[in-house]
Amino acid sequence: MVCSSSILLNSIALISILNNAVSFSIKTTRISQLSHTRNLLHYGPLPLNMATDNDSDDDSGLRFIGKLTHKTEPAPLPSTGKSINEFFELKESCSVLLKGAGNNEVTPLDNPPAIVRERWAKEAKRTGSQPPGPDDDIVEVKTAGISFPGLKVSSIAKIGTNLVLPNDDNGSPEWQATLIMDETKPEGLRPIVWIYNKLTGAAKEKTADDQTVHSLSRATAEVSGEEVVFMLEANLEVDLKIPKILLKILPVNKEKAEKQGSEAIQKTLEKDIVPAMTNFREEYIKYLS
């Protein structure tokens, strides 16, 4: 999940065009990730198999890419009668990851439209995640919204979650969260809202081909001796398709804009992920008691 609020990523180009002196922070609903050991940020080729044939020849846009891997502090293994697999199977366990630092509102969708699962299947193929099964859950994650000068943008992201259990006692369960689609609601000064809608397409209903944000997060467990460490790897890609004329008036060149945007994603992921993973480990400790 990354998780990550796609709307703010889409706002990068807008804010640069309106005022290159504005300092902005990008927030994401993207699902909590941990890296106590290492943080990895990639520019250029997409992580996993998230690149597509349509991505290579189009220079009329900006691409922001982030990959973050994070590990928790070690925790004791479960006693007899409890297991790591069972902990991952509890709904409340992995929902902690979707809440980020605790400010996101998570709501299960009991009967999502068929088109939502179809979109999930397409995003799963793109990101390399497990295809959705009939019993896999879809949730809505709502952020409180972020304010810019003259503009406030809120977001609701639909995220598909599934759990892949190991085939033997030596394997690790893997919880996956795939961004299916997101909705944005800009509010503020009419001219700025109009520009935002034009740049991001927020005013029109999106199809699968219009989805500009793609995200996959994977949570796993690593057992060593009598301890377990939880690890989460998140991949986030944002593709802004904007007219070439607007690219020419950006205050920085395309390469620098992409680098700065990716670095902003990294910083915000770290701020949101560390507390989320701390909460995940604490949820596990409560499960053991």
C-alpha positions as CSV (number, residue, x, y, z in Angstrom):
1,M,0.0,0.0,0.0
2,V,1.3,2.0,-0.2
3,C,1.4,2.5,0.6
4,S,0.7,6.7,-0.6
5,S,-1.8,9.1,-1.7
6,S,-1.7,9.3,-5.4
7,I,-3.3,12.7,-5.5
8,L,-0.3,14.4,-4.0
9,L,2.0,12.7,-6.4
10,N,-0.2,14.0,-9.3
11,S,0.0,17.5,-7.8
12,I,3.8,17.7,-8.1
13,A,3.7,19.1,-11.7
14,L,0.8,21.4,-10.8
15,I,2.6,23.0,-7.9
16,S,5.8,23.4,-9.8
17,I,4.0,25.2,-12.6
18,L,2.0,27.5,-10.3
19,N,4.9,28.5,-8.1
20,N,8.4,27.1,-8.2
21,A,9.0,28.6,-4.8
22,V,6.3,26.6,-3.1
23,S,7.7,23.9,-0.8
24,F,5.4,20.9,-0.8
25,S,5.3,17.5,0.9
26,I,3.9,14.4,-0.7
27,K,1.8,12.1,1.4
28,T,0.9,8.6,0.4
29,T,-1.8,6.1,1.4
30,R,0.6,3.5,0.4
31,I,0.9,0.7,2.6
32,S,3.4,0.7,5.5
33,Q,6.9,-0.6,4.8
34,L,9.8,-1.2,6.9
35,S,13.5,-0.9,6.6
36,H,15.4,-0.9,9.7
37,T,18.2,-2.5,7.7
38,R,18.2,-0.8,4.3
39,N,16.2,1.7,2.3
40,L,16.2,1.4,-1.5
41,L,15.1,4.1,-3.9
42,H,15.1,3.5,-7.6
43,Y,14.9,5.9,-10.5
44,G,14.5,4.7,-14.1
45,P,13.4,1.0,-14.7
46,L,10.4,0.1,-12.7
47,P,10.7,-2.4,-9.8
48,L,9.4,-5.9,-10.2
49,N,7.6,-6.2,-13.6
50,M,5.8,-2.9,-13.3
51,A,7.1,-1.5,-16.7
52,T,4.9,-2.0,-19.7
53,D,5.5,-1.8,-23.5
54,N,3.7,1.6,-23.5
55,D,6.1,3.2,-21.2
56,S,9.3,3.4,-23.2
57,D,8.7,5.8,-26.0
58,D,6.6,8.5,-24.4
59,D,8.5,11.5,-23.1
60,S,5.5,13.7,-22.6
61,G,5.2,13.2,-18.9
62,L,7.0,12.7,-15.6
63,R,7.6,9.4,-13.8
64,F,8.2,9.1,-10.1
65,I,9.4,5.7,-8.8
66,G,10.1,4.6,-5.2
67,K,11.0,1.3,-3.7
68,L,11.4,0.9,0.0
69,T,12.3,-2.2,2.0
70,H,12.1,-2.1,5.8
71,K,12.5,-4.6,8.7
72,T,11.2,-4.5,12.2
73,E,13.1,-5.3,15.4
74,P,13.1,-9.0,16.2
75,A,10.2,-10.5,18.2
76,P,9.8,-13.9,19.9
77,L,8.3,-16.8,18.0
78,P,4.8,-17.9,19.0
79,S,4.3,-20.5,21.7
80,T,2.4,-23.8,21.2
81,G,-1.1,-23.3,19.8
82,K,-0.3,-20.1,17.9
83,S,1.5,-19.5,14.7
84,I,2.8,-16.7,12.4
85,N,0.5,-17.9,9.7
86,E,-2.5,-17.5,12.0
87,F,-1.4,-14.0,12.9
88,F,-1.3,-13.0,9.3
89,E,-4.7,-14.5,8.7
90,L,-6.3,-12.2,11.3
91,K,-8.1,-9.3,9.6
92,E,-7.1,-6.8,12.3
93,S,-3.4,-7.7,11.9
94,C,-2.7,-6.5,8.4
95,S,-5.3,-3.7,8.5
96,V,-2.8,-2.0,10.8
97,L,-0.5,-1.7,7.7
98,L,-3.2,0.1,5.8
99,K,-3.6,2.7,8.4
100,G,-0.2,4.1,7.9
101,A,0.8,6.2,10.9
102,G,-2.7,5.7,12.2
103,N,-4.5,8.5,10.4
104,N,-6.0,6.6,7.5
105,E,-9.6,5.4,7.6
106,V,-10.0,1.8,6.4
107,T,-13.4,0.5,5.4
108,P,-14.0,-3.1,4.0
109,L,-16.1,-3.3,0.8
110,D,-18.5,-6.1,1.2
111,N,-19.9,-6.2,-2.3
112,P,-17.6,-4.3,-4.7
113,P,-18.8,-4.1,-8.3
114,A,-17.4,-6.6,-10.7
115,I,-15.4,-3.9,-12.6
116,V,-13.4,-3.3,-9.4
117,R,-12.2,-7.0,-9.3
118,E,-11.5,-6.7,-13.1
119,R,-9.3,-3.7,-12.5
120,W,-7.6,-5.5,-9.6
121,A,-6.7,-8.4,-12.0
122,K,-5.2,-6.0,-14.4
123,E,-3.1,-4.2,-11.8
124,A,-2.0,-7.6,-10.4
125,K,-0.7,-8.6,-13.8
126,R,1.1,-5.3,-14.1
127,T,2.7,-5.4,-10.7
128,G,3.3,-9.1,-10.4
129,S,1.1,-9.7,-7.4
130,Q,-1.3,-12.6,-6.8
131,P,-4.4,-12.5,-8.9
132,P,-7.6,-11.8,-6.9
133,G,-9.6,-14.7,-5.7
134,P,-13.3,-14.7,-4.9
135,D,-12.7,-14.4,-1.2
136,D,-9.9,-11.9,-1.3
137,D,-10.8,-8.6,0.4
138,I,-11.1,-5.1,-1.1
139,V,-10.9,-2.1,1.2
140,E,-11.2,1.7,0.8
141,V,-8.5,3.8,2.4
142,K,-9.4,7.4,3.0
143,T,-6.9,10.1,3.8
144,A,-7.7,13.3,5.6
145,G,-6.4,15.4,2.7
146,I,-3.5,17.6,2.1
147,S,-3.5,21.4,1.7
148,F,-1.5,23.5,-0.8
149,P,-1.7,27.2,-1.4
150,G,-5.2,27.7,-2.8
151,L,-5.9,23.9,-3.0
152,K,-6.9,21.0,-0.8
153,V,-7.0,17.5,-2.2
154,S,-8.5,14.5,-0.5
155,S,-8.3,10.9,-1.7
156,I,-10.0,7.5,-1.5
157,A,-8.0,4.5,-2.7
158,K,-9.4,1.1,-3.4
159,I,-6.9,-1.6,-2.4
160,G,-7.0,-5.3,-3.0
161,T,-5.5,-7.5,-0.3
162,N,-4.7,-11.2,-0.4
163,L,-2.7,-13.6,1.7
164,V,-0.4,-16.3,0.2
165,L,0.3,-19.0,2.7
166,P,3.5,-21.2,2.5
167,N,3.3,-24.8,1.3
168,D,5.4,-26.1,4.2
169,D,6.4,-25.2,7.7
170,N,9.6,-23.6,6.6
171,G,8.0,-21.0,4.3
172,S,6.7,-17.5,5.2
173,P,3.2,-16.1,4.7
174,E,3.1,-13.2,2.3
175,W,0.4,-10.5,2.6
176,Q,0.0,-8.4,-0.5
177,A,-1.7,-5.0,-1.0
178,T,-2.3,-3.9,-4.6
179,L,-3.6,-0.4,-5.5
180,I,-6.7,-0.9,-7.7
181,M,-7.9,2.6,-8.3
182,D,-8.1,6.0,-6.6
183,E,-10.5,8.9,-6.5
184,T,-9.5,12.5,-5.9
185,K,-11.5,15.5,-4.7
186,P,-9.9,18.9,-5.1
187,E,-11.3,21.9,-3.3
188,G,-10.2,25.5,-3.3
189,L,-9.7,28.5,-5.7
190,R,-11.6,27.8,-8.9
191,P,-8.7,28.5,-11.3
192,I,-6.3,26.3,-9.4
193,V,-8.9,23.5,-9.2
194,W,-9.5,23.8,-12.9
195,I,-5.7,23.5,-13.6
196,Y,-5.5,20.5,-11.3
197,N,-8.4,18.8,-13.0
198,K,-6.9,19.4,-16.5
199,L,-3.4,18.1,-15.5
200,T,-4.6,15.0,-13.6
201,G,-7.9,14.2,-15.2
202,A,-9.5,14.2,-11.7
203,A,-12.8,15.5,-13.0
204,K,-13.5,12.6,-15.3
205,E,-14.2,9.0,-14.6
206,K,-11.0,6.9,-14.9
207,T,-10.7,3.7,-16.8
208,A,-8.0,1.1,-16.2
209,D,-5.9,2.8,-18.9
210,D,-6.2,6.1,-17.1
211,Q,-4.7,4.9,-13.9
212,T,-1.5,6.9,-13.3
213,V,-0.5,5.4,-9.9
214,H,0.6,1.7,-9.5
215,S,1.6,0.2,-6.2
216,L,2.3,-3.1,-4.6
217,S,3.4,-3.9,-1.1
218,R,4.4,-7.2,0.3
219,A,4.7,-8.1,4.0
220,T,6.5,-11.3,5.0
221,A,8.2,-12.8,8.1
222,E,11.7,-14.0,8.5
223,V,12.5,-16.6,11.2
224,S,16.0,-16.9,12.6
225,G,16.5,-19.2,15.7
226,E,13.8,-18.3,18.2
227,E,13.0,-14.9,16.8
228,V,11.0,-13.5,13.9
229,V,11.5,-10.3,11.9
230,F,8.7,-8.7,9.9
231,M,9.6,-7.2,6.5
232,L,7.7,-5.2,4.0
233,E,8.7,-4.2,0.5
234,A,6.8,-1.5,-1.3
235,N,6.9,-0.4,-4.9
236,L,5.3,2.8,-6.1
237,E,5.2,4.2,-9.6
238,V,3.5,7.5,-10.7
239,D,3.2,8.4,-14.3
240,L,2.0,11.9,-15.1
241,K,1.0,12.4,-18.7
242,I,1.1,16.1,-19.3
243,P,1.5,18.1,-22.5
244,K,5.1,18.7,-23.7
245,I,4.6,22.4,-23.6
246,L,4.0,22.3,-19.9
247,L,7.2,20.2,-19.4
248,K,9.1,23.1,-21.1
249,I,7.9,25.6,-18.5
250,L,8.8,23.6,-15.5
251,P,11.4,25.3,-13.3
252,V,13.7,22.3,-13.6
253,N,14.4,19.8,-16.3
254,K,12.6,16.5,-16.7
255,E,15.3,14.4,-15.1
256,K,15.7,16.6,-12.1
257,A,11.9,16.9,-11.6
258,E,11.7,13.1,-11.6
259,K,14.6,12.8,-9.2
260,Q,13.1,15.4,-6.8
261,G,9.6,13.8,-6.9
262,S,11.0,10.3,-6.2
263,E,13.0,11.6,-3.3
264,A,9.9,13.3,-1.9
265,I,8.1,10.0,-2.2
266,Q,10.9,8.3,-0.3
267,K,10.9,10.7,2.6
268,T,7.1,10.5,3.0
269,L,7.1,6.7,2.8
270,E,9.7,6.6,5.6
271,K,7.7,8.9,7.8
272,D,4.5,6.9,7.3
273,I,5.9,3.4,7.3
274,V,8.1,3.3,10.4
275,P,5.2,3.9,12.8
276,A,2.9,1.6,10.9
277,M,5.4,-1.2,11.1
278,T,6.0,-0.5,14.7
279,N,2.2,-0.8,15.2
280,F,2.2,-4.1,13.3
281,R,4.9,-5.6,15.5
282,E,3.0,-4.4,18.6
283,E,-0.2,-6.1,17.2
284,Y,1.9,-9.3,17.0
285,I,3.1,-9.0,20.6
286,K,-0.5,-8.6,21.7
287,Y,-1.4,-11.7,19.7
288,L,1.2,-13.7,21.6
289,S,-0.1,-12.7,25.0
